């Protein structure tokens, strides 16, 4: 009960602060192609699961992004919808709903971000809040602090509940919209390399 209270308190604090993980919640363009390669530090095996999304602006403060993802290792196709709400382009809340057609499973993740002065930010993500069977079973809560400086974005924080441990990443903007990101996840014992291509017209 005490653990549940702590988790709920952290989530409430993060959402009241409009906190989230800086991995696309602030997507600036209509189209995004994202290529993450996850390398396990257990056996050095890699997982490649690219996705493509299109952001449809419903209002200045609300957007919906249909997402298509393909896991090259498991040959699983997933469809998703991201509902993104923002206030003055500084406070963001994102709900990511995903359906895996191979496992026939629906999952839900909540995220939030607040952009602070001088390039600082606070991010939180409640990953796998619903895992397809029940709520808060195998879920992960990550809370990070970050700094956006020039061409670089730095994030560091901690992941709780499932697979607890230190999490950090560094993102390098190759161009205004396209970037390369390196991430280390101590809890998952994994290193993730990601490339994002973002544009407004095909």
Secondary structure, DSSP 8 states (H G I E B T S, - for coil): -HHHHHHHHHHHHHHHTT---SSSTT--SSEEEEEEEEEETTT--EEEEEEEEEEEEEETTEEEEEEEEEETTTTEEEEEEEEEEEETTTEEEEEEEEEETTTTEEEEEEEEEEE-GGGEEEEEEEEEEE-SS-BSSS-EEEEEEEEEETTEEEEEEEEEETT-EEEEEEEEESSSS-EEEEEEETTTTEEEEEEEEEES--
